[in-house]
């Protein structure tokens, strides 16, 4: 499955992001990988785990910013923190919708 959407990763500049779901193991995990977008590399594994009363989703994200050393500096200054905020927000929304998991 190919998913295309727009993101604003830096300074509100709209950027096309195309990801592909590359691996799926039913009721266990799925992986999306960037095909076009703001990162040099993006590999995101969503791990699904049955728990009493529901399902827990954990993420393993491997990414590399573009622009070599400048990208590494940008990552340390704001990219890493921005990604943490995005995943924290998603956790809040999932908990609001489906209930908090422990």
C-alpha positions in Angstrom: 0.0 0.0 0.0 1.3 3.4 -0.9 0.2 6.4 1.2 0.7 10.0 0.0 0.2 13.0 2.2 1.6 16.4 3.0 3.5 17.3 6.1 5.1 20.5 7.4 8.3 19.2 9.0 10.3 22.5 9.0 9.2 26.1 9.3 5.7 25.2 8.2 6.9 24.4 4.6 4.5 22.0 3.0 6.3 18.8 1.8 5.0 15.7 0.0 5.6 12.5 1.9 5.0 9.2 0.3 5.3 6.0 2.4 4.8 2.4 1.6 3.6 -0.3 3.9 6.3 -2.9 3.2 5.8 -5.6 5.7 2.7 -6.8 7.5 2.3 -9.7 10.0 -1.3 -10.0 10.9 -2.1 -9.1 14.5 1.7 -8.5 15.2 3.2 -5.6 13.3 3.5 -3.5 10.1 6.2 -1.4 8.7 6.0 1.8 6.7 9.0 3.2 4.8 9.4 6.5 3.2 9.6 6.6 -0.6 9.5 10.4 -1.1 9.8 12.9 1.7 11.8 15.0 4.1 14.1 12.3 5.4 17.1 10.5 3.8 15.8 7.4 5.5 12.5 6.6 7.3 11.6 3.1 8.6 8.8 2.9 11.1 7.7 -0.4 12.7 4.4 -0.5 14.5 4.3 -3.4 16.9 0.9 -4.6 18.1 0.7 -6.5 21.4 -2.4 -8.1 22.9 -2.9 -7.0 26.5 -5.8 -7.6 28.9 -8.7 -5.5 27.6 -7.1 -4.4 24.3 -4.0 -3.9 22.2 -0.8 -1.9 22.9 1.0 -0.3 20.0 4.7 0.4 20.2 6.9 2.1 17.6 10.4 1.5 16.5 11.5 4.4 14.2 14.8 4.5 12.4 15.4 7.7 10.5 18.2 9.8 9.1 17.8 13.5 8.3 19.0 14.8 5.0 21.9 17.2 4.4 24.7 15.2 6.2 26.3 17.1 9.1 23.7 19.9 8.8 20.9 17.4 9.1 22.6 15.9 12.2 22.7 19.4 13.8 19.1 20.0 12.9 18.2 16.6 14.4 19.8 17.5 17.7 18.3 21.0 17.7 14.7 20.3 16.8 13.9 17.2 14.6 14.2 14.6 17.4 12.1 16.8 19.8 9.5 17.4 17.1 9.2 13.6 16.4 8.8 13.0 20.2 6.0 15.5 20.4 4.2 14.0 17.4 4.3 10.5 18.9 3.4 11.8 22.3 0.3 13.5 20.7 -0.6 10.3 18.9 -0.4 8.4 22.2 -2.7 10.9 23.9 -5.3 10.7 21.0 -5.2 6.9 21.0 -5.7 6.8 24.8 -8.6 9.3 24.5 -10.2 7.2 21.8 -9.5 3.6 23.0 -8.6 4.0 26.6 -5.2 4.0 28.3 -3.1 0.9 28.2 -0.5 -0.1 30.8 
